[in-house]
């Protein structure tokens, strides 16, 4: 069995819109309220923090499960490949969340699913990026800014891994480095409207 079927499975898994499903079960369509995003943040703002946290962990679980299942399949030699197979599977799950086939490819921003996937691939690095996210969110009180800051750090560390310069105090493979660059770029792209709004002066002349 080749890895392509595994990658497709990861993409399909990543597309499950947990926040949207929870909202529907509670009687609202989060595509019509708040930011209209189908992610955990919008659900939390619409229904309350506890529901947002639940959706976050479910979305993170998609990325983590994709990596754990892939690892098990590799060990059992059900699929061929190497660690790069897992990296592509993790990326497929994240892209599945951002561009779900069930919702005409209109999905969330991928942060939670990326966190879960990275936890499976490189727990220490996940902890570092989570620390960046927590610090920046604590300083700015803005989740989007924290996500963008973590994405930028991911790109920088990923570049270090990819070119083998060994500047970062964390070790990683070239494939992990490429994953981080793609991941960070995707998160920044999905947050482009937030970035634009943050740097656009409001009526009082200050930034949002």
C-alpha positions, 0 to 999 in steps of 0.5 A, spaced: 500 500 500 502 506 497 502 512 502 497 516 497 491 513 500 494 515 507 495 522 505 488 522 502 485 520 508 489 525 512 486 530 508 479 528 508 480 527 516 482 534 516 476 537 513 471 535 518 468 541 521 468 540 528 466 547 530 461 548 525 458 541 527 458 543 534 455 550 532 449 546 528 448 542 534 447 548 539 442 551 534 447 556 530 451 557 524 457 560 525 458 561 518 453 567 519 455 570 526 462 573 528 468 573 523 464 567 520 470 563 520 468 555 522 474 555 527 474 554 534 475 562 536 469 564 532 465 558 536 468 560 542 466 568 541 459 565 539 457 560 544 462 561 550 469 559 551 468 552 553 465 550 547 471 554 543 476 550 547 472 543 545 473 545 538 480 547 539 482 540 542 478 536 536 481 540 531 488 539 534 486 531 534 485 531 527 492 533 526 495 529 532 491 523 529 494 523 522 501 523 525 500 517 530 496 513 525 501 514 519 507 512 524 503 506 526 502 504 519 509 505 517 511 501 523 507 495 521 509 496 514 502 497 511 505 503 507 511 504 505 515 511 506 519 514 511 518 520 516 517 525 510 511 520 509 508 523 516 510 530 514 506 530 508 500 527 512 500 532 517 500 537 512 494 534 508 490 534 514 492 541 515 490 543 508 484 539 509 482 543 515 483 550 511 480 547 504 475 542 506 472 538 501 465 538 505 464 545 505 466 547 498 474 548 500 472 554 505 475 552 511 478 555 518 485 558 519 489 551 521 492 553 527 489 548 532 490 542 527 497 545 525 498 544 533 496 537 533 500 535 527 506 538 530 505 535 537 505 529 533 511 530 529 516 534 534 513 535 541 518 540 543 518 544 537 510 544 538 511 547 546 516 552 543 511 555 538 505 554 543 510 558 548 510 564 543 503 564 542 501 564 549 506 570 550 504 574 544 496 573 546 498 575 553 501 581 551 496 583 545 490 580 547 489 578 540 489 571 538 490 572 531 496 576 532 499 570 537 498 565 531 501 570 526 507 571 531 508 563 532 507 562 524 513 567 523 517 563 528 515 557 525 518 559 518 524 562 521 526 555 525 524 551 519 528 555 514 534 553 519 532 546 519 531 546 511 538 549 510 542 546 516 545 552 519 544 549 526 542 556 529 536 554 532 537 550 539 532 545 537 534 539 532 530 538 526 530 534 519 530 538 513 523 535 511 520 538 518 523 544 516 520 544 509 513 543 513 514 549 518 515 553 512 509 551 508 505 551 515 507 558 517 506 561 510 499 557 510 497 560 517 500 567 515 496 567 508 489 564 512 490 570 517 491 575 511 485 579 513 487 579 520 494 582 518 490 587 514 485 590 519 491 590 524 495 595 520 489 599 518 488 605 522 481 606 525 477 612 525 481 614 531 487 613 528 490 607 531 491 600 529 486 595 531 
